[in-house]
Amino acid sequence: MTHFNAIPLAEEHPPQTAAAAVMAASGKTFFQAARLLPRNVRDRVVALYAFCRYVDDLADESTQSLAVRSEQLHALQQALLNGQNEEPTGALTMLARSRNLSPSGRWAAAVRVGAARDDLEQKQPETQAELVSYAFGVAGTVGLMMADVLGAQNQGARAAVELGIAMQLSNIARDVAQDLSSGRVYLPASWISGTEVARALTHNDDDARQRLRASTQRLLRLADDFYDDAFSGFWTLPLRVRWSILAAALCYREIGIYVGKDIDASWHRRTVVPRWRKLTLIAIAAMRLLLPKYWRTKAADSSRPETDLLNDRPMGPVLRR
């Protein structure tokens, strides 16, 4: 997701240094953007990333049986929901380094863990709404936790959620072939069946390949909708973090742009945004921050109440499209 070498990350905090190494290896886009954050904020973001990486590795990389992994994730989720600060895996200690999350931040962390547990079933979403709900669970919640860590409020938190969903949709568009090799299909069944995806990628079925291209383009358009909504709320983020978050958003959106230019190629090799292009986008992000829309104050959109993010159906606001 190539990191800068100019600024050492959290040298005085050995646990954070280890987390930074994980982030540099498996989250390159985020790591690069995190270099732009103030030092104290950057350390908390790295710790939050390490927690999310741990949850993903427990779900996908562990050698334990599915039943054991499911139970471990369930125990972690319950610890979060019950307000516990310790549990057997030590994941809550890791999360605590990102700072004491608010109740909404802990709730988002619990939903994130639950989504990883649900994903163990490797079930294809039936509809676009189910796809967005999944993306909220695994990535929109990370945006909400990130907003908590960064000190964003209201519309800033909404922008963070929508950006998380957009990034996850970009991931899905990039990793269609890789996901299939793991037995997963995330494109909605109402767009294309799992059998058609398999025929397109493993049997070179022309009709299926055309349908897969169309479904991927549709997914990229959906991601763009979420990116656009997220961009419209970036002005509400704390001033000191806007450059980093906007840079990360532009770099991640570029993944989808590269996939869209040659969808077939993305099935055979991982789509990567070159380092020179990322550096260009980071500079573009800095220039965009000079635009008035990132500084002026606006009234909140009353048709999209911020409290919807924290109720029993947090996906409601972002499913209306």
C-alpha positions as CSV (number, residue, x, y, z in Angstrom):
1,M,0.0,0.0,0.0
2,T,8.0,2.6,-0.7
3,H,8.5,4.6,2.3
4,F,10.5,7.7,3.0
5,N,13.8,7.2,4.6
6,A,14.3,10.7,5.8
7,I,12.4,10.6,9.1
8,P,12.9,7.8,11.6
9,L,9.6,6.5,13.0
10,A,9.2,6.3,16.8
11,E,12.8,5.5,17.6
12,E,12.3,6.0,21.3
13,H,9.4,3.5,21.4
14,P,10.6,0.0,20.5
15,P,7.1,-1.6,20.3
16,Q,6.1,1.2,17.9
17,T,9.3,0.6,15.8
18,A,8.2,-3.0,15.3
19,A,4.7,-1.8,14.3
20,A,6.3,0.7,11.9
21,A,8.3,-2.1,10.3
22,V,5.1,-4.1,9.7
23,M,3.4,-1.0,8.3
24,A,6.3,-0.3,5.9
25,A,6.2,-3.9,4.6
26,S,2.5,-4.4,4.3
27,G,1.0,-1.0,4.1
28,K,3.3,1.1,2.0
29,T,0.9,3.7,0.8
30,F,-0.3,4.4,4.4
31,F,3.3,4.3,5.7
32,Q,4.4,6.9,3.1
33,A,1.5,9.2,4.0
34,A,2.0,8.7,7.7
35,R,5.4,10.3,7.4
36,L,3.6,13.6,6.9
37,L,1.9,13.4,10.3
38,P,3.1,15.1,13.4
39,R,5.3,12.7,15.4
40,N,2.9,12.1,18.3
41,V,0.0,11.5,16.0
42,R,2.1,9.3,13.7
43,D,3.0,7.0,16.6
44,R,-0.7,6.5,17.5
45,V,-1.6,5.8,13.8
46,V,1.2,3.2,13.5
47,A,-0.1,1.5,16.6
48,L,-3.6,1.5,15.3
49,Y,-2.4,0.0,12.0
50,A,-0.5,-2.7,13.9
51,F,-3.7,-3.7,15.7
52,C,-5.7,-3.9,12.4
53,R,-2.8,-5.9,10.8
54,Y,-2.9,-8.3,13.8
55,V,-6.6,-8.9,13.3
56,D,-6.1,-9.5,9.6
57,D,-3.2,-11.9,10.2
58,L,-5.2,-13.8,12.8
59,A,-8.0,-14.2,10.3
60,D,-6.0,-15.0,7.2
61,E,-2.4,-16.1,8.1
62,S,-2.8,-18.1,11.3
63,T,-2.1,-21.9,11.1
64,Q,-4.9,-22.5,13.6
65,S,-8.1,-24.1,12.5
66,L,-11.0,-21.9,11.4
67,A,-12.8,-22.8,14.6
68,V,-9.9,-21.7,16.8
69,R,-9.4,-18.4,14.8
70,S,-13.1,-17.7,15.1
71,E,-13.1,-18.2,18.8
72,Q,-10.1,-16.0,19.3
73,L,-11.6,-13.2,17.2
74,H,-14.9,-13.6,19.1
75,A,-13.1,-13.3,22.5
76,L,-11.3,-10.2,21.3
77,Q,-14.5,-8.7,20.1
78,Q,-16.3,-9.4,23.4
79,A,-13.4,-7.9,25.3
80,L,-13.7,-4.7,23.3
81,L,-17.5,-4.5,23.8
82,N,-17.2,-5.2,27.5
83,G,-14.7,-2.4,28.0
84,Q,-11.8,-4.8,29.0
85,N,-8.2,-3.5,28.6
86,E,-6.6,-6.9,28.6
87,E,-7.2,-10.2,26.8
88,P,-5.0,-13.3,26.0
89,T,-3.6,-12.3,22.7
90,G,-2.3,-8.9,23.8
91,A,-4.1,-7.2,20.9
92,L,-5.8,-4.7,23.3
93,T,-2.5,-3.6,24.7
94,M,-1.4,-2.9,21.1
95,L,-4.6,-1.0,20.5
96,A,-4.1,1.0,23.7
97,R,-0.8,2.4,22.3
98,S,-2.9,4.3,19.7
99,R,-4.3,6.2,22.7
100,N,-7.4,5.5,24.8
101,L,-10.1,5.2,22.2
102,S,-13.5,6.8,22.9
103,P,-16.5,4.5,23.3
104,S,-17.3,4.9,19.6
105,G,-13.7,4.0,18.7
106,R,-13.8,0.8,20.8
107,W,-17.2,0.0,19.2
108,A,-15.6,0.5,15.7
109,A,-12.7,-1.8,16.7
110,A,-15.2,-4.4,17.9
111,V,-17.1,-4.2,14.6
112,R,-13.8,-4.5,12.7
113,V,-12.9,-7.7,14.6
114,G,-16.4,-9.1,14.0
115,A,-16.1,-8.4,10.2
116,A,-12.8,-10.3,10.1
117,R,-14.5,-13.2,11.9
118,D,-17.4,-13.1,9.5
119,D,-15.0,-13.1,6.5
120,L,-13.7,-16.5,7.6
121,E,-16.8,-17.9,5.9
122,Q,-15.6,-16.6,2.5
123,K,-19.2,-15.8,1.4
124,Q,-19.7,-13.7,-1.7
125,P,-21.9,-10.7,-1.1
126,E,-25.3,-10.9,-2.9
127,T,-25.9,-7.2,-3.5
128,Q,-24.1,-3.9,-3.7
129,A,-25.5,-3.0,-0.3
130,E,-24.0,-6.1,1.2
131,L,-20.6,-5.3,-0.5
132,V,-20.7,-1.8,1.0
133,S,-21.7,-3.2,4.4
134,Y,-18.7,-5.6,4.2
135,A,-16.4,-2.7,3.2
136,F,-17.7,-0.7,6.2
137,G,-17.0,-3.5,8.5
138,V,-13.4,-4.1,7.5
139,A,-12.4,-0.6,6.5
140,G,-14.9,2.0,7.3
141,T,-14.5,1.1,10.9
142,V,-10.8,1.7,10.6
143,G,-11.6,5.2,9.3
144,L,-13.8,5.8,12.3
145,M,-11.0,4.6,14.6
146,M,-8.5,6.8,12.7
147,A,-10.8,9.8,13.1
148,D,-10.9,9.1,16.8
149,V,-7.1,9.0,17.0
150,L,-6.7,12.1,14.9
151,G,-9.3,14.0,16.9
152,A,-11.7,14.5,14.0
153,Q,-15.3,15.2,14.8
154,N,-18.7,14.9,13.1
155,Q,-18.2,15.4,9.3
156,G,-14.5,14.6,9.7
157,A,-15.4,11.2,11.1
158,R,-17.9,10.6,8.3
159,A,-15.3,11.5,5.7
160,A,-12.9,9.0,7.3
161,V,-15.5,6.3,7.2
162,E,-16.3,7.0,3.5
163,L,-12.5,7.0,2.7
164,G,-12.1,3.7,4.4
165,I,-14.9,2.2,2.3
166,A,-13.5,3.7,-0.9
167,M,-10.0,2.3,-0.2
168,Q,-11.4,-1.2,0.5
169,L,-13.3,-1.1,-2.8
170,S,-10.0,-0.1,-4.6
171,N,-8.4,-3.1,-2.9
172,I,-11.2,-5.5,-4.2
173,A,-10.8,-4.1,-7.7
174,R,-7.1,-4.7,-7.6
175,D,-7.2,-8.1,-6.0
176,V,-9.9,-10.0,-8.0
177,A,-7.6,-12.8,-9.1
178,Q,-5.7,-13.0,-5.8
179,D,-8.9,-13.2,-3.9
180,L,-10.2,-16.0,-6.2
181,S,-7.1,-18.0,-5.5
182,S,-8.0,-17.8,-1.8
183,G,-11.6,-19.0,-2.6
184,R,-13.0,-15.5,-2.2
185,V,-15.2,-13.4,-4.5
186,Y,-16.2,-9.9,-3.3
187,L,-17.9,-8.6,-6.4
188,P,-21.7,-8.8,-5.7
189,A,-23.5,-11.9,-7.1
190,S,-26.1,-9.6,-8.5
191,W,-23.3,-8.2,-10.8
192,I,-21.5,-11.4,-11.6
193,S,-21.6,-14.9,-10.2
194,G,-18.6,-16.6,-8.5
195,T,-18.7,-19.2,-11.2
196,E,-18.4,-16.5,-13.9
197,V,-15.4,-15.0,-12.1
198,A,-13.7,-18.4,-12.1
199,R,-14.5,-19.0,-15.8
200,A,-13.1,-15.6,-16.7
201,L,-9.8,-16.1,-14.8
202,T,-9.2,-19.8,-15.1
203,H,-10.8,-20.8,-18.4
204,N,-10.4,-17.6,-20.5
205,D,-14.2,-17.5,-21.2
206,D,-14.6,-14.4,-23.4
207,D,-18.2,-13.7,-22.2
208,A,-17.3,-14.1,-18.6
209,R,-14.2,-12.0,-19.0
210,Q,-16.2,-9.2,-20.5
211,R,-18.7,-9.4,-17.7
212,L,-15.9,-9.3,-15.2
213,R,-14.4,-6.2,-16.8
214,A,-17.8,-4.5,-16.6
215,S,-18.2,-5.5,-13.0
216,T,-14.8,-4.2,-12.1
217,Q,-15.5,-0.9,-13.9
218,R,-18.7,-0.6,-11.9
219,L,-16.9,-1.3,-8.7
220,L,-14.3,1.5,-9.5
221,R,-17.2,3.9,-10.2
222,L,-18.7,3.0,-6.8
223,A,-15.3,3.6,-5.2
224,D,-15.1,7.0,-6.9
225,D,-18.4,8.0,-5.4
226,F,-17.0,7.3,-1.9
227,Y,-13.8,9.1,-2.6
228,D,-15.7,12.1,-3.8
229,D,-17.8,12.1,-0.7
230,A,-14.7,11.7,1.5
231,F,-12.9,14.6,-0.3
232,S,-15.9,16.9,0.4
233,G,-15.4,16.4,4.1
234,F,-11.6,16.7,4.4
235,W,-11.8,20.4,5.3
236,T,-13.3,19.3,8.7
237,L,-10.2,17.3,9.6
238,P,-7.7,18.8,12.1
239,L,-5.4,21.1,10.2
240,R,-2.2,19.3,11.1
241,V,-3.3,16.0,9.6
242,R,-5.1,17.1,6.4
243,W,-2.0,16.8,4.1
244,S,-1.3,13.2,5.2
245,I,-4.9,12.0,4.8
246,L,-5.4,13.8,1.5
247,A,-2.1,12.4,0.2
248,A,-3.1,8.8,1.3
249,A,-6.5,9.2,-0.4
250,L,-5.0,10.4,-3.7
251,C,-2.4,7.7,-3.7
252,Y,-5.0,5.0,-3.0
253,R,-7.4,6.3,-5.5
254,E,-4.6,6.0,-8.0
255,I,-4.6,2.3,-7.6
256,G,-8.1,2.1,-9.0
257,I,-7.1,4.5,-11.9
258,Y,-4.3,2.1,-12.8
259,V,-6.5,-0.9,-12.6
260,G,-9.1,0.8,-14.8
261,K,-6.5,1.5,-17.5
262,D,-5.8,-2.2,-18.0
263,I,-8.2,-4.5,-16.0
264,D,-6.9,-7.6,-17.7
265,A,-3.3,-6.9,-16.6
266,S,-4.5,-6.6,-13.0
267,W,-5.6,-10.3,-13.2
268,H,-2.0,-11.4,-13.9
269,R,0.1,-9.1,-11.8
270,R,-0.5,-6.9,-8.8
271,T,-1.2,-3.3,-9.7
272,V,1.4,-1.0,-8.2
273,V,1.5,2.8,-8.3
274,P,5.1,3.8,-9.0
275,R,7.0,5.7,-6.3
276,W,7.4,8.7,-8.6
277,R,3.7,9.0,-9.0
278,K,3.1,8.7,-5.3
279,L,5.5,11.5,-4.7
280,T,3.7,13.6,-7.4
281,L,0.4,13.0,-5.7
282,I,1.8,14.0,-2.3
283,A,2.9,17.3,-3.9
284,I,-0.6,17.7,-5.5
285,A,-2.2,17.1,-2.1
286,A,-0.1,19.9,-0.6
287,M,-1.2,22.3,-3.5
288,R,-4.8,21.3,-3.1
289,L,-4.7,22.3,0.6
290,L,-4.2,25.9,-0.6
291,L,-7.7,25.9,-2.1
292,P,-10.4,27.8,-0.1
293,K,-12.7,24.8,0.2
294,Y,-10.2,23.1,2.5
295,W,-10.2,26.0,4.9
296,R,-13.6,27.6,5.0
297,T,-16.3,26.6,7.5
298,K,-19.6,25.0,6.3
299,A,-22.8,24.0,7.9
300,A,-23.3,20.3,8.5
301,D,-25.6,18.5,6.0
302,S,-28.8,17.9,8.1
303,S,-29.9,15.2,5.6
304,R,-27.0,13.0,6.8
305,P,-27.0,13.1,10.6
306,E,-23.6,12.3,12.0
307,T,-25.1,10.2,14.8
308,D,-26.0,7.6,12.2
309,L,-22.4,6.5,12.3
310,L,-22.8,5.3,15.8
311,N,-26.2,3.7,15.9
312,D,-27.1,0.1,15.4
313,R,-27.1,0.4,11.6
314,P,-23.9,2.5,10.9
315,M,-24.0,1.7,7.2
316,G,-27.2,3.6,6.7
317,P,-25.7,6.9,5.6
318,V,-23.3,5.4,3.1
319,L,-25.7,3.0,1.5
320,R,-27.9,5.8,0.1
321,R,-26.4,6.0,-3.4
